[in-house]
Amino acid sequence: MAAALACDFAVGLRDIPAEAERAEPARDLPPEVMAVLCANLDALQPSEVWVAVQIAIDTGRRPEDILDLPLDCLQRDKDGAAVLVYDNSKADRLGRRLPIGEAIATVITGQQARVRARFPAIPVGNLKLLPAPRANQDGRKAITIAMLDDRHREWVTRLGPLRTRDGTEVDAARLVPYAYRHTYAQRHADAGVPIDVLAELLDHRNLNVTRCYYRVGEERRREAVDKVTAMSFDRNGNRLWRDAQALLESEHARYAVGETAVPYGTCTEPSNVRAGGGACPVRFRCAGCDHFRTNVSFLPNLTAYLDDLLRTRERLAPTMDGVDEWARADATPTEEEITRIRRLINRVKGDLTELSAAERAQVDEAISVVRKHRAVNLGMPSVRVHPPQPASEALA
């Protein structure tokens, strides 16, 4: 068949079919596990491994790229902000620049000082940031992947079983240095970082590769929605949809397309749904409408709305001059609305208090997954800036 092709025929990269999309890897580490790891970083030995793991946590670089860092990998941009300069060896893209925070920059400068003290006569350009502690007289040889993996595994093993919020033990096979790259990606995705920006941060050319690093899978998302909507309420505080898990697939789909978001819940009024929330016939007085639904994930929104109602009522007090009575009456929240919202909040909180500790942990996790699509809150793991004992002492 190839003989029948024209002589100017060519196949470009865009002509090659994309690989089948992989299932969600789930290789990122849960926040509660990361909190334990970060709190015990000082136990890592030697100091080169300690620094490598902190760089992995805070920058999401591949382990091999971190170990290959030269001593002078830290630079400053025109505004004085820290930049990590590294080589993407997998894609053969050299001199990549990644903005980093001051905390990890301090860790790097501390390591630079230790390396210069160890190799005072060797030119900076010949030194590695993470030189091997043995058989390395000129500082040109970095610690190996095998050493990083072995010391990391020993450290994690000493910490004992690590568990998620609901008590599930994390598989030890997931606790590897490369998992920090997936965790970095998930952390930024959860914070609302657009996929094209995240691809730049991960130094990916293909967005499909980036999606495999962080996407919240349909199964996980479905489970979270079920848990949250099982604690749904109407405007009167009546519990709805207790058996969300038992719904047929068609009912899930019908529910998804038959509602639209409002500031502190959802609306099921057909004209409002079709208009994407812009055709509310009662001027968004949701608490007085039978089409209004809310659930436990909206508790912060309900609380903020109640606070806003109380502040507005205070600002529009009768003692305020320059406002006509009809305008004041129209803008002032009614006592009925305030009472209704307060009752909803109390009902949601009351149902939460009836849950066991394990059930509450599961609901909290579900709320976290659901709210990731509505809020931005980048929780960066903290890094410690005090090094463990020097490598020479660790090897003694």
N, C-alpha and C positions, 0 to 999 in steps of 0.2 A: 504494500500500500504506500510506503514512503516513496517509492520510485515514481509514483504518479503525482507527487506534489511539485509545485513550481519551485524553481531554484532560489527564489527570494523568500520562501516560506520560513518563518521563524516562530518559536514559541517563547513568549515572555513570561515573567514571573506571574503576571496577572492572569495568564491563561491556564495556570496549573490549578486544579481544583483544591480547595481548602481541605485540610484534614478534618475528619469527623470530629465534632465537638465532644470533648471528654466530659464525663460526669463531674459533678462538683468534687474537687479534690479534698476539701475539708482539712487542709493541712495547716491552717492557721491555728494558733493556740488561744484558748479562751482567756479573757481578761483576768479572771481570778488566778489562773495558772501563771500568767505573765507577772502578776503582782508578787507571787511567791518567788519566782525566779529572780526578779529584779531585787527583791529584798535580801537575797542570799548571794548576790554576785561576788561579795568580798571573799567568799570561800573558794572561788576559782583560782587554780594555780596551774602554771606560773603566770606572771603578770601579762605575758604576751597573749595567752589564751583569754585572760580576763578582759583585755582591751579588745580583742577580736570579737568576743561575744557582745560586748557593749556596742561596738560599731554595727554589728549585724542587727541588733535590736533597734537601734535608732536610725539606721539608714536603709535597711532592707537590701543591702548588696549581697551578692552571692559569696559564699565562703572563699572560693578560689580567688575572687577579685579582691577581697579584703586581705588575704594573706600575701598577695602580690603588691600591696601598696608600698610605694617608696617612702623614704623618711620625710621628704618634702611634699607630702600629699595634701597638706592643708594650705589654702590660700584665702585671700580676702577679696571681695568684689569692691567696686568703686564706692559703695556705701559702708564698707567696713564689715559686712556680714561674712560669716565663715562659709567656705566652699570646699567640698571634698573633691579632689581630682583623682580619678581612678581610670583603669582600663577595663572595658567590658570584653574580657577574653573570649567569651562564648560567641559573641557576634563580631569579634575582631574590630571593635570600635574603641579607639584609643583616646585618651585625654578627655574623658567625659567629666562633666562638672555637675555636682549635686549640692544644692544649698543645704546646710545643716545648722542645727541649733548650737548655742554657745556651750551647753552642758557637755555634749559629745566633743566639741572642739577643745574644751578644757582637758578631757580625757586624752585626746590625741596629742596635745602639746606636752602633757605630762609624760607620755610615752616617748615623745621625741627627745625630751630632756634626759630620760633614762638611757636611751640608745646613744646619745652623744657622750654621756658620761662613760659608757662602756667602751665606745670606740672613738676616743678623742682624736686619733691621728688619721682616721679614714675620711676621705672626702664625702660630704653629704650626699652627693649624687650617686654614690656607690652603695649606700646603706638602705636596708629594708626597715619599714616601720616596726615589723614584728620579727626580729631576727631570731633564728634558732638558738636556744640556750647552750648547745653543745656543738663541738666540732665546727666552729663558725668564726674563725679568727678575724676575718675581714668584714663581717656583717652583711655579706652579700646573700646569704642563704636564709630564707624565711622558715618559720615553723611549717610543718606539713599538714595537709588535710587530715591524715591519719592521727597525728598528735592532737589536733583540735577536736576531732570526733571522740578520741579515747578519753581525753581529759574532761570533755563536756559530758560524756556518758557517765563517768565516775562521779562527777559533781551532782548530776541529776539523780543518780541512784542513791547518794547519801541523803538527799532531801526526802526520800520516802515517797509513798504514793501521792500523786497530785490529783486533785479532784475538781470538778466543775461545781458550780453553785448548787446544783441539785444532788450533789454527792457522788456523781458518776466518776469513776477513776479514769484518768486519761491514759490511753495506751502508751507505754514507754517508747514504742516504735515511732511515735509522732514527735518525741522530744529530741529533735536533732537540730544542728545549727541552721540548716536550710529552712526550717519551719519559721524562722524569724523573718525571712523574706515574704512568705505568705501572710504572716501576721502584720507586717508593715503595710502590705497591700490592703488587707481587710480593714485595718485601722483607718486608713485614708478613705477607702470606699465608704465605710460607715459614716465618715464625717462629711459625706456629700461631695468629695472631690470628683470632678467629671472624669470619665474614662480616658479621654484624650490626654488630660493632664497626668493622670495616674500612669498611663503608658509612657509618658516622658520621664516620670519619676523612676519607673522600673527599667527605663531604657529599652522599651519594646518597639519594634517597627510595626508589628501586627497587633491590632486591637483585640483580635480573637484570642491571642495568647494572654493578654492582660485579663480578659474576662475569666479565663480559667483560674486565675490566681485568687480572685476574691468573690466571685458571684455567690450570692445567697441562693441556695438551691430551692427549687419549687417545693420539695418535700419539707424542708425546714421552715420555709415561709408559710406553707399551708398549716403546719402544726402550730406555729405561733399564732396565726390568725384564729384558728379554732379555739385555742386556749383563751385568747382575749375576748372573742365574741361570745364565748360561753358565759362571760360575765357582762352581758349587755343589759341596758335599761331603757325604758321608754321615758317620756317626759315626767311621768308621775312616780318614777323610781321603781317601777315593777320590773322584775327580772325577766329577761327574754332569752329564748334560744339556749336552754340549758344543755340540750343534747346535740351540740354542733357536730361532734364527731360522727353521729349517726346519720347525718344528712346525705342524701344522694348527691352524686356528682352534678346532676342538673340543678339541684337546689343551691349548691355552692355557686354555680355559674350564674343562676338567676339573681342571687343576692348580690354578686359582684357587679352586674350590669344594671341593677335596679336601685342604686344609691349614688349619692354624690357627697363630697366632703363639705362640711360647714365648719366654722372655727373651732367648735368643741364637740364634734360628733359627726353624724351623717344624716342626710335627709333622703327620704324615700318618696317625696312628692313628685309624680311623673314629669310635670312640666319643668320643675326645677332640675331634675336629673337630666332631661334632654338638653337643657340650657347650660349644663355644667355648673350649676349653682348660681347662675345669674338671673333667675326668674322667680325669686322668692316672693310669693304674694303677700307675706306678712312682714316684710322688711326685716327678715332675719331675727324675729323674736322666737327663736327655736324652742325655748322652754315652754311656750304656750301652744305648740303645734303637735298634733298627733303623728306627724310624719317624722318627727325628730327621734333619733336613736343615739345613744352614747355607750361607751364601754370603759373598762378600767384603764385602758391605755390613754384615755383623754382626761384622766384625773388632774394632771397639772394644768391642762387648758381650762377645765372647769374652775379650778381654784383661781387661776389668773383672771378669768372672766368675772368671777364673783368680786374679786378685789377691784376690778375696773368699774363694776357697777356701783360699789360702795364709794369709790373715789368720785365718780361722776355725780352721784347723789349729793355728796358733800359740796362739790364745786357749784352745783346748781341750787344751793339752799335758798330759801325765800329771801334771805338777807342780801343776796347778790343783786346789785343794781344794773340797769341797762338791758334787761331781758324781759320781753313781753311775757305775760302770763301763759298765753297759748303756746309760745315757743318753749318756755320752761317746762310746761306740762308734757309736751311732746318728747322732749329730750331727757327728762328725768326718769330714771328706772323706777318701775313700780315696786311696791312692797311685795306684790304677788310674785314677780319675776325673781326678786332677790330670795324670797322664801323657797321658791321652786328649785333654784340652782343650789342653794344651801342644803336642801333636802336630798338632792341627787348626790352631792358630794358626801354627805353623811351616810347615804345608803351604800355607795361604792366602798367607802372606807369600812363600813360595818361588815360587808361581805368579805373583805380582805382579812379582817381580824378573825373570821371564822375558819380560815384555812390553816392547815398544819404548816410547820416550818418547811417541809419538803414541797408541799403544794405552793406555798408562797414563793419559794425559790423558782419553781417552774413558771409561775405566772410572771414574776419579775423578768425572767429571761425572755419570755414571749413578748412582754411589753417592750423590752429593749430592741428585739428584732423588728417589731411593728413600727416603733417610733423612729427607727433609723431612716425611714423614708419620709419623715416629717420634720426632723430636727438635725442640726449640725452641732456636734460636740466632740472635738478631737481630743481624746484622752491619751496623751503620750506617756509611755512608761518612763518613770524617772530613772536617771542613770547616776551611779555613785561616782564621785570624783576623787575618792581616796583609794589608792591602789592597794592591792594585797602585798604581802611581803615580797621582796625582790626575788627574781628568778634564782639568783645564786643561793639565797637562803632556802628557797623551796626545794632545791636539788640537793641540799646538804644532807 
